[in-house]
Amino acid sequence: MRIAIIGLPQSGKTTLFDAVTGRRDEPGAYAAPGSLHVGVVPVPDERVEFLAGILHPGKTTHASLEFVDIGGLFTGAKPDPDSVAAMRQADALVKVVRAFESDAVPHAKGSVDSKRDLAEIDGDLFVTDLDIIERRIETLHHSVRHPTPKQEEEKAELALLERCRAQLDTVGALDRLDLRDEERKALRGYTFLTQKPAVVVVNIGEAQIGQEVPLAPPALPLCADMEKELLALEPEERKPFMEDLGLAELGAPRVVAAALQALDLITFFTSNEKELRAWLLPRGATAVEAAGKVHTDLARGFIRAEVVGTEDLRQFGSLKDVKAHGKFRLEGKDYVVQDGDVLQIRFSV
């Protein structure tokens, strides 16, 4: 899963990228149009260490997310095409809006206004989606006039895009448009930006930590500059500074958790003598879809899944005792995987 970090110039998006990924880039390192950089972030999950203590694998691997810092999106009259293309490839967006004051880093708009900046970001995404919809609608209006093998399919596409345009005009985004599964599939190729799950991070100054921020929850207040400095310290050195600031934890895990929630992902685990591994999966996905995450051969030759819940292992203490209490299950292809399931896939190819 890929998460794109976007924001207006001088919002601190590269600093946030560094704070989340542990990189040490200079501010503005990815400001040029089309520039981007990718950082891989392990998903914090105490269940990995807990399960390792029960199942004794050779090694453990956390699930991970890719975060991408994209430059040049909001630096001109129109977003840079290469930057927009990179954003379209993302599964979700982190929108960074500035709330900190700094004479050394003046705001590009001349004043700090988080609500205005968020509206500008959303407005640019809105215009980008609307332009695609209107151009495609115009093409379809001409096409459906003539009988072709695809005429009925194109009529259905035209009706769907007209619904999308009406939704944009009314709401300003497509993320809440009520769609059937086949309609959602039909729109997938457009990769509409306002349809993507999003997290808003309010980049605050050190003096604002613990204070009310301009945007209400679920927007996340986070001092990216301070987070980056704290991350550069060893854990024991970091602790007293965090206590002085009133921080119970670093902000990066909160950003990761918010991204997972926006994407509506769950975690399942696979384990053998070599490796215990965590995997991310859309909520509601089936056992055969989980098998495909691990390897396409497992999905193609799926026979059944042996399933045990992490909380059952926590309650009973061992796999043997879980089985003794009847909590070990065999499930078929259509089983809906639950968060925390440990799966052993049986397959034949």
HELIX and SHEET records of a PDB file:
HELIX    1   1 LYS A   13  THR A   21  1                                   9    
HELIX    2   2 GLU A   46  LEU A   55  1                                  10    
HELIX    3   3 PRO A   81  ARG A   88  1                                   8    
HELIX    4   4 SER A  114  SER A  143  1                                  30    
HELIX    5   5 GLN A  151  VAL A  171  1                                  21    
HELIX    6   6 ASP A  181  LEU A  187  1                                   7    
HELIX    7   7 ARG A  188  TYR A  190  5                                   3    
HELIX    8   8 LEU A  193  GLN A  195  5                                   3    
HELIX    9   9 GLU A  206  GLN A  208  5                                   3    
HELIX   10  10 ALA A  224  LEU A  231  1                                   8    
HELIX   11  11 PRO A  235  LEU A  245  1                                  11    
HELIX   12  12 ALA A  252  LEU A  263  1                                  12    
HELIX   13  13 ALA A  287  VAL A  294  1                                   8    
HELIX   14  14 THR A  296  ARG A  300  1                                   5    
HELIX   15  15 THR A  310  PHE A  316  1                                   7    
HELIX   16  16 LEU A  319  ALA A  324  1                                   6    
SHEET    1   A 6 LEU A  36  PRO A  42  0                                        
SHEET    2   A 6 SER A  64  ILE A  70 -1                                        
SHEET    3   A 6 ARG A   2  GLY A   7  1                                        
SHEET    4   A 6 ALA A  92  ARG A  98  1                                        
SHEET    5   A 6 ALA A 198  ASN A 203  1                                        
SHEET    6   A 6 LEU A 220  LEU A 222  1                                        
SHEET    1   B 6 LYS A  59  THR A  61  0                                        
SHEET    2   B 6 GLU A 275  PRO A 282  1                                        
SHEET    3   B 6 LEU A 265  SER A 271 -1                                        
SHEET    4   B 6 ASP A 341  PHE A 347  1                                        
SHEET    5   B 6 PHE A 302  GLY A 309 -1                                        
SHEET    6   B 6 ARG A 329  GLU A 331 -1                                        
END                                                                             
